[in-house]
Amino acid sequence: MTSLTLFSPLAAGRLQLPNRIVMAPMTRSRADDDGLVGPLTAQYYAQRAGAGLMITEGLFPDPMGKGYVRTPGLADARHVQAWRGVTQAVHAAGGRIVAQLMHAGRISDPLLLPGGATPVAPSPVRPHGSTYTDSGSRPHVTPRALSTAEVRAVVEQFAAAARRAIAAGFDGVELHAGSGYLPMQFLSTGTNQRVDAYGGSATKRARFVVETLEAIAAAIGADRTGLKVTPGKPFNDIGDDDPVATYGTLLAALRPLRIAFLEMAPEPGSAFTHELAHRLFDGGGAYFAGVGFDQRRGAEFTASGCADAIVYGQPFIANPDLPQRFATGAPLAQADPATFYAGGARGYVDYPALMPARRHEAAVAA
Ligand SMILES: Cc1cc2nc3c(=O)[nH]c(=O)nc-3n(C[C@H](O)[C@H](O)[C@H](O)COP(=O)(O)O)c2cc1C
């Protein structure tokens, strides 16, 4: 056991976290049809600035990466300008925020893509299920396989978006390589049938994620670059024959890059556990553990050295002052799933904090 608590500061690369309570990336679908966010989103994140670190909802790095209606982008100068309003509000409130870059790959729909384009993927494997659009729910389509040259171009799109994130005032970037989106489509045996340098063995399936992180790190510095993985998570009809081999290979390849942090959000019961991941990633960067944590288990994980920080998702939706509630033992509000993606202020910025901001600080310091 260590003497560390959820309230111990943490240095994760260049990021200085005043506590170890991290806000998970959560899509909230409050952008306009061009992927632009406004003052409501600035208010939402500023309300949660007491987190040690906030990770934004997934932002598409290129218009071909958009996967859902009203999700925000980081694909051009207008997006940079829009996000600047958010990062300024967060910093004014004393917070830290990194941008999550998310390319949906095969999970998108032609209605969401430029010119009605077909979604792209490592291989033409059609996902079961459907996607919600303004024209109703539509069954997923068979994606188009990226050529080898196009794969390299997508890697560069991520690096360009990372540069935009810094221009927008973000403190860093997280690559979303989970939840069945494009990077996980490369990692997983069920969706990657390629025979070039990006498919086949675990090393080759990991190459896209490794090269993308290397490109982001070269663009903005490894010490403010993070990665999210979700081993074993079947979301978006993704499957892998051997997650232990896949993610073991990935983490071994990434360790020398020394990124700021790894966010691990495994499917509960997955063979690729936090304990295994933390051991394999040792020395590679700070280790953030997520999925289903409450305060007690988060505190235990931190004290025992099982994780450097704990990532909380749903608890942050209904409790903008989550760290203060943990510090004071205040009860937690429950989030209403009906408003997760509903648009508008309701269920977004109207969950109250228990105390005005200045009294929070006094409570945490006490
Ligand atoms: C409404 C909602 C939206 C989410 N959107 C994203 C997302 O954009 N990117 C991502 O990596 N994870 C996303 N997640 C998953 C969370 O980051 C987190 O891994 C998950 O909620 C488990 O943590 P929890 O049990 O503390 O909620 C989302 C979760 C929720 C509830």
The ligand as a Gaussian input file, in Angstrom:
#p B3LYP/6-31G(d) Opt

LIG

0 1
 C      -22.976000       9.193000     -22.610000
 C      -21.657000       8.507000     -22.813000
 C      -20.890000       8.840000     -23.927000
 C      -19.622000       8.241000     -24.122000
 N      -18.853000       8.660000     -25.174000
 C      -17.557000       8.244000     -25.259000
 C      -16.660000       8.845000     -26.177000
 O      -16.986000       9.764000     -26.948000
 N      -15.385000       8.379000     -26.188000
 C      -14.959000       7.380000     -25.353000
 O      -13.793000       7.016000     -25.385000
 N      -15.797000       6.807000     -24.458000
 C      -17.063000       7.235000     -24.375000
 N      -17.881000       6.725000     -23.387000
 C      -17.343000       5.730000     -22.435000
 C      -16.758000       6.421000     -21.202000
 O      -15.591000       7.160000     -21.533000
 C      -16.392000       5.408000     -20.088000
 O      -15.366000       4.553000     -20.562000
 C      -17.581000       4.587000     -19.667000
 O      -18.702000       5.427000     -19.403000
 C      -17.291000       3.743000     -18.415000
 O      -17.002000       4.559000     -17.306000
 P      -18.106000       4.757000     -16.120000
 O      -18.511000       3.380000     -15.677000
 O      -17.396000       5.528000     -15.050000
 O      -19.258000       5.518000     -16.730000
 C      -19.157000       7.276000     -23.201000
 C      -19.960000       6.934000     -22.091000
 C      -21.171000       7.542000     -21.891000
 C      -21.977000       7.198000     -20.658000

